[in-house]
Amino acid sequence: MKNLVILLTAAGIFAFCSNSQAQITDAWWDTPASGGPIWCTTQNYTGGILYWTGGQNAAASLTGRADLTGDPTLTLTTTVNNATSFAWNSYQVQVILGGSFSFVPPGPSVTTPSDWTVTSATVAAGSGPYAGDYVGTLDLTAGTSIAIGDDLDFVYSINFANFSDTIEFTQIMTPSSVPEPSVLALLPMGGMLLAMLRRNGRKSA
């Protein structure tokens, strides 16, 4: 794993903090080396937002850690390049923490392409491998498909309730390709045609 370290300075941008002294002092991202399922190419913290840019070959996770006091809000903006072998028509982002949190403005939203939307944003107690944790789920849905080689940009903010010292969180990203609506509409017609062919075959036998 490659440690990427970025210093996060205390700033007045934590407008959604319940504690005026809340701050994030520094953070680390752990990602596979370049060429893995997902990788970081650049990372910076500007104007209260943590940005990262990378690529994605398949569903994969990005693990972060932040030192903080109080219950600050962290805004994360992701630009991910489609390095898979298929176009993306939907995308799911899961955020996993060891304690309660919530999605707050700014976001969650998709910035590029502009016709993508966040259709669901939920936080619930985890189960199975995430039992004891909390899992936030963002479902992103196309408009325009993300072609191979194109980028998807999205942003979300998370507020850490009653955390102190160090928190760890994982961002799991899963792209998917689903049939276009026009293709889905043809499926019942295909089934009816197949049934007619079978009936005709039995009559001629």
C-alpha positions as CSV (number, residue, x, y, z in Angstrom):
1,M,0.0,0.0,0.0
2,K,1.2,3.5,-0.8
3,N,0.8,6.1,1.9
4,L,-0.3,9.5,0.6
5,V,-0.1,12.2,3.3
6,I,-1.7,15.5,3.1
7,L,-1.8,18.2,5.8
8,L,-5.2,19.7,6.5
9,T,-5.1,23.1,8.1
10,A,-7.8,24.4,10.5
11,A,-10.0,26.7,8.6
12,G,-13.3,28.6,8.9
13,I,-14.9,26.5,6.3
14,F,-16.3,24.0,8.9
15,A,-19.6,25.8,8.8
16,F,-21.6,22.8,9.8
17,C,-19.6,21.9,12.9
18,S,-21.4,22.0,16.2
19,N,-18.1,22.7,18.0
20,S,-16.3,25.9,17.0
21,Q,-13.0,24.3,17.9
22,A,-13.5,21.3,15.7
23,Q,-10.8,20.7,13.2
24,I,-9.1,18.1,11.0
25,T,-5.4,18.3,11.6
26,D,-4.1,15.8,9.0
27,A,-5.2,12.8,6.9
28,W,-3.7,9.9,5.1
29,W,-4.9,7.8,2.2
30,D,-3.8,4.2,1.5
31,T,-4.2,3.1,-2.1
32,P,-2.8,0.2,-4.1
33,A,0.3,1.0,-6.3
34,S,-0.4,2.3,-9.7
35,G,-1.9,-0.3,-11.9
36,G,-4.1,-1.8,-9.2
37,P,-7.9,-1.8,-9.3
38,I,-7.9,1.8,-8.1
39,W,-5.1,4.3,-7.7
40,C,-4.4,7.9,-6.8
41,T,-2.6,10.2,-9.2
42,T,-3.0,13.6,-7.4
43,Q,-4.3,14.8,-4.0
44,N,-4.6,18.2,-2.4
45,Y,-6.6,20.1,0.2
46,T,-7.8,23.5,-1.0
47,G,-10.5,25.8,0.3
48,G,-11.7,23.3,2.8
49,I,-12.2,20.5,0.3
50,L,-10.1,17.3,0.0
51,Y,-9.6,16.5,-3.7
52,W,-8.3,13.2,-5.1
53,T,-8.0,12.1,-8.7
54,G,-7.4,8.6,-9.8
55,G,-8.4,5.7,-12.0
56,Q,-10.5,2.6,-11.6
57,N,-10.2,-0.8,-13.3
58,A,-12.9,-2.5,-11.2
59,A,-14.9,-2.2,-7.9
60,A,-12.4,-1.3,-5.3
61,S,-11.9,0.7,-2.0
62,L,-9.9,3.7,-0.9
63,T,-9.0,3.8,2.8
64,G,-8.5,7.1,4.7
65,R,-7.6,8.3,8.2
66,A,-7.9,11.7,9.7
67,D,-6.8,13.2,13.0
68,L,-9.4,15.5,14.4
69,T,-10.9,17.1,17.4
70,G,-14.7,17.7,18.0
71,D,-17.1,16.7,15.2
72,P,-15.9,18.5,12.0
73,T,-17.3,18.1,8.5
74,L,-15.0,16.8,5.8
75,T,-15.8,17.5,2.1
76,L,-14.4,15.1,-0.4
77,T,-14.4,15.6,-4.2
78,T,-13.5,12.6,-6.3
79,T,-12.5,12.5,-10.0
80,V,-12.3,8.9,-11.2
81,N,-11.3,7.9,-14.7
82,N,-13.1,4.9,-16.4
83,A,-10.3,2.4,-17.0
84,T,-12.7,-0.5,-17.2
85,S,-13.8,-2.3,-20.3
86,F,-17.4,-1.0,-20.3
87,A,-19.3,2.2,-20.1
88,W,-20.7,3.2,-16.8
89,N,-24.5,3.9,-16.5
90,S,-24.6,3.8,-12.7
91,Y,-22.2,4.1,-9.8
92,Q,-22.4,3.3,-6.1
93,V,-20.2,4.9,-3.4
94,Q,-20.2,3.5,0.1
95,V,-18.5,5.2,3.0
96,I,-17.8,3.0,6.0
97,L,-16.9,4.4,9.5
98,G,-16.7,2.9,12.9
99,G,-19.3,5.3,14.4
100,S,-22.3,7.3,13.5
101,F,-22.1,10.0,10.8
102,S,-24.3,11.8,8.4
103,F,-24.1,13.3,4.9
104,V,-24.4,17.1,5.0
105,P,-24.0,19.9,2.4
106,P,-22.1,20.6,0.3
107,G,-23.3,17.6,-1.8
108,P,-23.9,14.8,-2.3
109,S,-24.0,15.6,-6.0
110,V,-22.4,14.8,-9.3
111,T,-20.6,17.6,-11.0
112,T,-19.5,15.9,-14.3
113,P,-21.4,14.8,-16.3
114,S,-24.1,17.4,-15.4
115,D,-27.0,15.1,-16.2
116,W,-26.1,12.5,-13.6
117,T,-28.0,12.6,-10.3
118,V,-27.7,11.2,-6.8
119,T,-30.8,9.1,-6.5
120,S,-30.3,7.8,-3.0
121,A,-28.2,8.9,0.1
122,T,-28.6,6.8,3.2
123,V,-26.6,5.9,6.4
124,A,-27.4,2.7,8.3
125,A,-25.9,0.4,10.8
126,G,-23.7,-2.1,8.9
127,S,-24.2,-5.9,8.8
128,G,-22.2,-8.9,7.7
129,P,-18.6,-7.8,7.2
130,Y,-19.5,-4.3,8.3
131,A,-21.3,-5.3,11.5
132,G,-20.5,-2.8,14.2
133,D,-19.8,-0.1,11.7
134,Y,-22.0,2.5,9.9
135,V,-22.4,2.4,6.1
136,G,-23.4,5.4,4.1
137,T,-24.5,4.6,0.5
138,L,-24.7,7.0,-2.4
139,D,-26.4,5.8,-5.6
140,L,-25.4,7.8,-8.7
141,T,-27.4,7.3,-11.9
142,A,-26.7,8.4,-15.5
143,G,-27.8,10.5,-17.9
144,T,-24.9,10.3,-20.2
145,S,-22.9,7.1,-20.0
146,I,-19.3,7.4,-18.8
147,A,-17.4,6.0,-21.8
148,I,-14.1,4.2,-21.4
149,G,-11.4,6.8,-20.8
150,D,-13.9,9.5,-19.6
151,D,-14.2,10.9,-16.0
152,L,-16.9,10.9,-13.4
153,D,-16.7,13.7,-10.8
154,F,-18.8,13.7,-7.6
155,V,-18.7,15.4,-4.2
156,Y,-20.0,14.6,-0.7
157,S,-19.5,15.8,2.8
158,I,-19.6,13.8,6.0
159,N,-20.0,15.1,9.6
160,F,-18.4,13.0,12.3
161,A,-20.7,13.0,15.3
162,N,-19.0,12.6,18.7
163,F,-15.6,11.4,17.3
164,S,-12.3,12.4,18.8
165,D,-8.6,11.8,18.0
166,T,-8.3,9.6,14.9
167,I,-11.1,8.2,12.7
168,E,-10.7,5.7,9.8
169,F,-13.1,5.5,6.9
170,T,-13.2,3.5,3.7
171,Q,-14.7,4.7,0.4
172,I,-15.9,1.7,-1.8
173,M,-16.7,2.6,-5.4
174,T,-18.5,0.2,-7.7
175,P,-19.3,1.1,-11.3
176,S,-21.9,-0.8,-13.3
177,S,-23.4,-1.0,-16.7
178,V,-27.1,-1.5,-17.1
179,P,-29.2,-1.8,-20.3
180,E,-30.5,1.4,-21.8
181,P,-34.3,1.9,-21.3
182,S,-34.9,1.2,-25.0
183,V,-33.2,-2.2,-24.6
184,L,-35.2,-3.0,-21.6
185,A,-38.4,-2.2,-23.5
186,L,-37.4,-4.7,-26.1
187,L,-37.1,-7.6,-23.7
188,P,-40.8,-8.4,-23.3
189,M,-41.2,-8.2,-27.1
190,G,-38.4,-10.7,-27.5
191,G,-40.1,-13.0,-25.0
192,M,-43.4,-12.9,-26.9
193,L,-41.6,-13.6,-30.2
194,L,-39.9,-16.6,-28.7
195,A,-43.2,-17.9,-27.4
196,M,-44.8,-17.5,-30.8
197,L,-42.0,-19.3,-32.5
198,R,-42.2,-22.2,-30.1
199,R,-46.0,-22.5,-30.7
200,N,-45.6,-22.5,-34.4
201,G,-42.9,-25.1,-34.2
202,R,-45.2,-27.4,-32.2
203,K,-48.0,-26.9,-34.8
204,S,-45.8,-27.8,-37.7
205,A,-44.4,-30.9,-36.0
